[in-house]
Amino acid sequence: MEKIVLNKREITGGKVAHLLKQGIVAAVVYNEKAESFNVQITVKEANWLAAHATSTTILDAELDGKKIKTVVKDFDFNPITDEVRHVSFFQIDENKEMIFTIPFKLTGISPAVKNNLGILVKALPAVDVKCKLADLVSEIEIDISNLEHPGQTISMNDIALPKGMTLPNDEHAMSAIVTITQLQKLEEELPTATPAEGEEGAEAPAEGEATGGETTDKTE
């Protein structure tokens, strides 16, 4: 599904909860002008979006007879049943840049991991970038085949962003994307137990010695 019809929603407030009983999920569409439109979709559509839509999934939507492009910005789930009870969409202006969250895709095989020299740690699973819709890609590939030793890292300043993409701020400019950490050997030392009295290994009382440690004299 890459096309969706966003029907206008009249019901708002607390009454929205009753829509779920009718197979309808409340939603809203925002745009860069800070406008918002109350809409609704079917439960089936909401479940599909929750299972398949990512931050870079572009939806061809119809809103009040007008064709627009949107992305899903947020889901609200019932904490008990985990059902979708609200969806937030953002309308895209194809002629302007906006911020997208792009996931990283690791390619290749790290020799350090293959040779059991270290563990690959994915420190930054995704990054926020600024670009126009025409320059949007679904993921950014990171080649890890040159990670041969523990301590090696691939950071944001080690890669080139796809054409047309920039970082909206310098927050992640020096951030590590993946790193190789050294294997930790865990040695478990079992404590030496002291045998209790009466257990195997405990010293037996000497002849003529009572259990209390006192000697007794026998008289005839």
Sine and cosine of phi, psi and omega as CSV:
sin_phi,cos_phi,sin_psi,cos_psi,sin_omega,cos_omega
0.00,0.00,0.86,-0.51,0.10,-1.00
-0.78,-0.63,-0.01,1.00,0.06,-1.00
-0.86,-0.50,0.61,-0.79,-0.04,-1.00
-0.48,-0.88,0.60,-0.80,0.05,-1.00
-0.98,-0.21,0.84,-0.54,0.01,-1.00
-0.98,-0.20,0.97,-0.23,-0.03,-1.00
-0.99,0.10,0.61,-0.80,-0.01,-1.00
-0.88,0.47,0.66,-0.75,-0.02,-1.00
-0.92,-0.40,0.82,-0.57,0.03,-1.00
-1.00,-0.03,-0.52,0.86,-0.06,-1.00
-0.98,0.20,0.75,-0.66,0.02,-1.00
-0.69,-0.73,0.04,-1.00,0.06,-1.00
0.93,0.36,-0.51,-0.86,-0.06,-1.00
-0.90,0.43,-0.38,0.92,-0.02,-1.00
-0.94,0.33,-0.23,0.97,-0.02,-1.00
-0.87,0.49,-0.54,0.84,-0.03,-1.00
-0.86,0.51,-0.47,0.88,-0.02,-1.00
-0.96,0.29,-0.30,0.95,0.00,-1.00
-0.91,0.42,-0.57,0.82,-0.02,-1.00
-0.86,0.51,-0.55,0.83,0.02,-1.00
-0.92,0.39,-0.32,0.95,0.01,-1.00
-0.99,-0.17,0.15,0.99,0.01,-1.00
0.98,0.20,0.43,0.90,-0.05,-1.00
-0.83,-0.55,0.65,-0.76,0.02,-1.00
-0.91,-0.42,0.77,-0.64,0.03,-1.00
-0.95,0.32,0.55,-0.84,0.01,-1.00
-0.51,-0.86,0.19,-0.98,0.04,-1.00
-0.59,-0.81,0.53,-0.85,0.05,-1.00
-0.89,-0.45,0.82,-0.57,0.07,-1.00
-0.96,-0.29,0.33,-0.94,0.14,-0.99
-0.64,-0.77,0.06,-1.00,-0.08,-1.00
-0.93,0.36,-0.23,0.97,0.03,-1.00
-1.00,0.05,0.13,0.99,-0.02,-1.00
0.93,0.37,0.34,0.94,0.09,-1.00
-1.00,0.08,0.45,-0.89,0.05,-1.00
-0.65,-0.76,0.55,-0.83,-0.03,-1.00
-0.75,-0.66,0.81,-0.58,0.04,-1.00
-0.98,0.21,0.84,-0.54,-0.02,-1.00
-0.71,-0.70,0.04,-1.00,0.04,-1.00
-0.55,-0.83,0.47,-0.88,0.06,-1.00
-0.71,-0.70,0.13,-0.99,0.00,-1.00
-0.99,0.15,0.36,-0.93,0.06,-1.00
-0.86,0.51,-0.63,0.77,0.01,-1.00
-0.87,0.50,-0.69,0.72,0.01,-1.00
-0.91,0.41,-0.66,0.75,0.00,-1.00
-0.89,0.45,-0.66,0.75,0.01,-1.00
-0.92,0.40,-0.61,0.79,0.03,-1.00
-0.90,0.43,-0.69,0.72,0.01,-1.00
-0.88,0.47,-0.68,0.73,-0.01,-1.00
-0.89,0.46,-0.53,0.85,-0.05,-1.00
-1.00,0.05,-0.46,0.89,-0.15,-0.99
-0.84,-0.54,-0.49,0.87,-0.10,-0.99
-0.97,0.26,0.71,-0.70,0.08,-1.00
-0.90,-0.43,-0.07,-1.00,-0.01,-1.00
-0.93,0.35,-0.19,0.98,0.01,-1.00
-0.90,-0.44,0.17,0.98,0.04,-1.00
-0.98,0.18,0.92,-0.40,-0.02,-1.00
-1.00,0.00,0.82,-0.58,-0.01,-1.00
-0.96,-0.29,0.78,-0.63,0.15,-0.99
-0.99,0.11,0.96,-0.28,-0.09,-1.00
-0.93,-0.36,0.42,-0.91,0.09,-1.00
-0.90,-0.44,0.84,-0.54,-0.02,-1.00
-0.76,-0.65,0.91,-0.41,-0.05,-1.00
0.81,0.59,0.67,0.74,0.04,-1.00
0.98,0.20,0.01,1.00,-0.02,-1.00
-0.96,-0.29,0.68,-0.73,0.01,-1.00
-0.99,0.11,0.81,-0.58,0.04,-1.00
-0.70,-0.71,0.26,-0.97,0.09,-1.00
-0.92,-0.40,0.70,-0.71,-0.06,-1.00
-0.68,-0.73,0.27,-0.96,0.19,-0.98
-0.77,-0.63,0.45,-0.89,0.07,-1.00
-0.99,0.16,0.81,-0.59,0.00,-1.00
-0.99,-0.15,-0.52,0.85,-0.08,-1.00
-0.29,-0.96,0.51,-0.86,0.13,-0.99
-0.87,-0.49,0.53,-0.85,0.15,-0.99
-0.88,-0.47,0.86,-0.51,-0.05,-1.00
-0.94,-0.33,0.52,-0.85,0.14,-0.99
-0.93,0.36,0.84,-0.54,-0.07,-1.00
-0.91,0.41,-0.29,0.96,-0.02,-1.00
-0.99,-0.14,-0.77,0.64,-0.06,-1.00
-1.00,-0.06,-0.25,0.97,-0.02,-1.00
0.91,0.41,0.29,0.96,0.04,-1.00
-0.99,0.14,0.49,-0.87,0.02,-1.00
-0.96,0.28,0.80,-0.61,0.01,-1.00
-0.86,-0.51,-0.08,1.00,0.08,-1.00
-0.26,-0.96,0.59,-0.81,0.02,-1.00
-0.75,-0.66,0.69,-0.73,0.06,-1.00
-0.93,-0.37,0.79,-0.61,0.03,-1.00
-0.93,-0.37,0.42,-0.91,0.11,-0.99
-0.81,-0.58,0.79,-0.61,0.00,-1.00
-0.98,0.19,0.72,-0.69,-0.05,-1.00
-0.99,-0.14,0.72,-0.69,0.17,-0.99
-0.99,-0.11,0.94,-0.34,-0.11,-0.99
-0.89,0.45,-0.33,0.94,-0.05,-1.00
-1.00,-0.07,-0.04,1.00,-0.04,-1.00
-0.83,-0.56,0.43,-0.90,0.05,-1.00
-0.98,0.21,0.56,-0.83,0.11,-0.99
-0.59,-0.80,0.18,-0.98,-0.06,-1.00
-1.00,-0.06,0.79,-0.62,0.06,-1.00
-0.86,-0.52,0.51,-0.86,0.12,-0.99
-0.99,-0.16,0.91,-0.42,-0.08,-1.00
-0.96,-0.30,0.82,-0.57,0.04,-1.00
-0.97,0.22,0.41,-0.91,0.08,-1.00
-1.00,-0.05,0.57,-0.82,0.10,-1.00
-0.86,-0.51,0.87,-0.50,-0.02,-1.00
-0.99,0.12,0.74,-0.68,0.02,-1.00
-0.83,-0.55,0.39,-0.92,-0.01,-1.00
0.99,0.14,0.00,-1.00,0.00,-1.00
-0.82,-0.57,0.77,-0.64,0.02,-1.00
-0.98,0.21,0.85,-0.53,0.05,-1.00
-0.86,0.52,-0.55,0.83,0.01,-1.00
-0.89,0.45,-0.64,0.77,0.02,-1.00
-0.96,0.27,-0.68,0.73,-0.02,-1.00
-0.87,0.50,-0.63,0.78,-0.03,-1.00
-1.00,-0.02,0.19,0.98,0.06,-1.00
0.86,0.52,0.63,0.77,0.02,-1.00
-0.99,-0.11,-0.35,0.94,-0.04,-1.00
-0.26,-0.97,0.03,-1.00,-0.02,-1.00
-0.89,-0.45,0.70,-0.71,0.03,-1.00
-0.99,0.13,0.82,-0.57,0.02,-1.00
-0.90,-0.43,0.84,-0.54,0.03,-1.00
-1.00,0.00,0.99,-0.15,-0.10,-0.99
-0.99,0.17,-0.51,0.86,-0.05,-1.00
-0.74,-0.67,0.99,-0.15,-0.07,-1.00
-0.95,0.30,-0.39,0.92,-0.04,-1.00
-0.41,-0.91,0.24,-0.97,-0.01,-1.00
-0.60,-0.80,0.55,-0.83,0.07,-1.00
-0.99,0.12,0.77,-0.64,0.03,-1.00
-0.77,-0.64,0.32,-0.95,0.02,-1.00
-0.89,-0.45,0.81,-0.58,-0.01,-1.00
-0.26,-0.97,0.17,-0.99,0.11,-0.99
-1.00,0.07,0.31,-0.95,-0.02,-1.00
-0.84,0.54,-0.60,0.80,-0.03,-1.00
-0.90,0.44,-0.42,0.91,-0.03,-1.00
-0.99,-0.16,0.06,1.00,-0.06,-1.00
-0.95,0.31,0.70,-0.71,0.13,-0.99
-0.86,-0.52,0.40,-0.92,-0.08,-1.00
-0.98,0.19,-0.38,0.92,-0.02,-1.00
-0.32,-0.95,0.33,-0.94,0.03,-1.00
-0.91,-0.41,0.85,-0.53,-0.05,-1.00
-0.99,0.14,0.68,-0.73,0.04,-1.00
-0.83,-0.56,0.89,-0.45,-0.01,-1.00
-1.00,0.10,0.87,-0.49,-0.04,-1.00
-0.97,-0.25,0.19,0.98,-0.07,-1.00
-0.94,0.34,-0.19,0.98,0.02,-1.00
-0.99,-0.15,0.06,1.00,0.03,-1.00
-1.00,0.08,0.99,-0.13,-0.14,-0.99
-0.97,-0.25,-0.35,0.94,-0.11,-0.99
-0.69,-0.72,0.44,-0.90,0.12,-0.99
-0.85,0.52,0.62,-0.79,-0.01,-1.00
0.99,-0.16,-0.30,0.95,0.02,-1.00
-0.96,0.28,0.60,-0.80,-0.08,-1.00
-0.64,-0.77,0.56,-0.83,0.18,-0.98
-0.93,-0.37,0.88,-0.48,-0.03,-1.00
-0.94,-0.34,0.14,-0.99,-0.01,-1.00
-0.86,0.51,-0.58,0.82,-0.01,-1.00
-0.97,0.23,-0.04,1.00,0.05,-1.00
-1.00,-0.05,-0.18,0.98,-0.07,-1.00
-0.89,-0.45,0.33,-0.94,0.07,-1.00
-0.95,-0.30,0.83,-0.56,0.04,-1.00
-0.92,0.38,0.50,-0.87,0.07,-1.00
-0.82,0.57,0.42,-0.91,-0.04,-1.00
-0.82,0.57,0.73,-0.69,0.05,-1.00
1.00,-0.02,-0.11,0.99,-0.03,-1.00
-0.97,-0.24,0.62,-0.78,0.10,-0.99
-0.67,-0.74,0.31,-0.95,0.09,-1.00
-0.99,0.14,0.75,-0.67,-0.02,-1.00
-0.92,0.39,-0.38,0.92,0.06,-1.00
-0.46,-0.89,0.07,-1.00,-0.04,-1.00
-1.00,-0.02,0.18,0.98,-0.08,-1.00
-0.85,0.52,-0.65,0.76,-0.06,-1.00
-0.97,-0.24,0.15,0.99,-0.09,-1.00
-0.85,0.53,-0.59,0.81,-0.03,-1.00
-0.95,-0.30,0.13,0.99,-0.08,-1.00
-0.94,0.33,0.60,-0.80,0.08,-1.00
-0.98,0.21,0.69,-0.73,0.05,-1.00
-1.00,-0.04,-0.79,0.61,0.07,-1.00
-0.67,-0.74,0.45,-0.89,0.04,-1.00
-0.52,-0.85,0.39,-0.92,0.05,-1.00
-0.96,-0.27,0.86,-0.51,0.04,-1.00
-0.97,-0.24,0.45,-0.89,-0.05,-1.00
-0.97,0.25,0.58,-0.82,0.04,-1.00
-0.92,0.40,0.67,-0.74,0.02,-1.00
-0.97,-0.26,0.82,-0.57,0.03,-1.00
-1.00,-0.06,0.88,-0.48,-0.02,-1.00
-1.00,-0.10,0.88,-0.48,0.03,-1.00
-0.96,-0.29,0.86,-0.50,-0.01,-1.00
-0.98,-0.19,0.87,-0.49,0.03,-1.00
-0.97,-0.23,0.85,-0.52,0.01,-1.00
-0.99,0.15,0.75,-0.66,0.01,-1.00
-0.92,0.39,0.58,-0.82,0.03,-1.00
-0.99,0.17,0.88,-0.48,-0.06,-1.00
-1.00,0.08,0.63,-0.78,0.07,-1.00
-1.00,-0.05,0.86,-0.51,-0.04,-1.00
-0.85,0.52,0.68,-0.73,0.02,-1.00
-0.99,0.12,0.35,-0.94,0.00,-1.00
-0.86,0.50,0.77,-0.64,0.00,-1.00
0.99,-0.12,-0.26,0.97,0.03,-1.00
-1.00,0.01,0.28,-0.96,0.00,-1.00
-0.87,0.49,0.75,-0.66,0.00,-1.00
0.98,-0.22,-0.24,0.97,0.03,-1.00
-0.98,0.19,0.58,-0.81,-0.02,-1.00
-0.95,0.31,0.70,-0.71,0.04,-1.00
-0.99,0.11,0.49,-0.87,0.01,-1.00
-0.88,0.47,0.60,-0.80,0.02,-1.00
-0.94,0.35,0.40,-0.92,-0.01,-1.00
-0.87,0.49,0.72,-0.70,0.00,-1.00
1.00,0.10,0.07,1.00,-0.02,-1.00
-0.92,-0.40,0.80,-0.60,0.00,-1.00
-0.97,0.24,0.30,-0.96,-0.01,-1.00
-0.89,0.46,-0.40,0.92,0.01,-1.00
-1.00,0.08,-0.05,1.00,0.05,-1.00
1.00,-0.07,0.02,1.00,-0.02,-1.00
-0.98,-0.18,0.51,-0.86,0.04,-1.00
-1.00,-0.04,0.49,-0.87,0.01,-1.00
-0.85,-0.53,0.60,-0.80,0.06,-1.00
-0.97,-0.23,0.73,-0.69,0.04,-1.00
-0.99,-0.11,0.78,-0.63,0.04,-1.00
-0.90,-0.43,0.68,-0.73,0.02,-1.00
-1.00,-0.08,0.00,0.00,0.00,0.00
